[in-house]
């Protein structure tokens, strides 16, 4: 009764549910994923949860397949047109990521080269980069580095959110001061910009909604995942990069709907499976490892932030977007991503704006660079970096 796959799967899902509930109850101030990782870590250290629970829950093989599937799904959400239009933001985000990586490489003598290699894509990314690097580190016997991935992923929003909010507040005050000089002109310019980014074209998937049933959507994702793994085995390019690229290409013409896993109501299970590749690394952590990982995490984040400040504030890189505060805000989006960046933009607009028009102007103006910056690094570049770095471990 207490040793079946159903029982262990129930335990895993309940832990994720508790994490979500805590995140909701605290209004996001406590990260749901951080609580999930903490609950598993404490459970493993106290021997309350078996260290092989993911395997006993039947999620090990699904985790392997889910990684490529979720990456293909992520690729389908990439708006190439918007990235081209916001090329300055894209370049700013890429430069911030590059300098954050340089900063981390500078501290390699202090915490170890392998630790830095494993940490770079995770700090710059999200769940997928974390999953890829955890798998790679585990396969190469880097036990502490593999567990460090989960720790970094759990705390990165606590580093990024205060900085993004502070920079957003400073930039918003400049926006609203300029807005008050001629509100009508600014609102008209905003409407024109919004109209220019929207397309009146009806996509193929919109015309033929009935074709895209849950099974068809899952089949599309599975086909894309399989092709990406075949290409990964035939070329030097990692399958993760192929999956992201194939998903992006598939969605360009509107022949498949974006976010097929969400539309098929299977995304939640796939993400639990993806985290199934991260959680086992926590089972190999000893109490003695905790202090080491805490030190490594602090050093990596200080180095990463130092690199972002260097290119976004000290050096003239900020001129790409015209403002130092905005440049640094875009840079730290690598710690956040969607939907955290959208929430921060809304909070900033509510705090700075006095009228509805001011709030709307601030939110719409700030959210574009923040969201595009997050997509550039978290969705695209961090996954690409993970696919490259895996070959150097």
Secondary structure, DSSP 4 states (H G I P E B T S, - for coil): --SSHHHHHHHHHHHHHHHHHHHHHTTTSS-HHHHHHHHHHHHHHTTSS-TTHHHHTT-HHHHHHHHHHHHHHHHTT--HHHHHHTHHHHHHHHHHHHHHHHHHHHTHHHH-HHHHHHHHHHHTS-HHHHHHHHHHHHHTT-HHHHHHHHHHHHHHHHHHHHHHHHHHHHHHHHHHHHHTT-HHHHHHHHHHHHHHH---PPPHHHHTGGG--HHHHHHHHHHHHHHHHHHHHHSSS-HHHHHHHHHHHHHHTTSS-S-HHHHTT-HHHHHHHHHHHHHGGGGG--HHHHHHHHHHHHHHHHHHHHHHHIIIIISGGGGGTT-HHHHHHHHGGGGT-TTHHHHHHHHHHHHH-SSHHHHHHHHHHHHHHHHHHHIIIIIIIHHHHHHHHGGG-
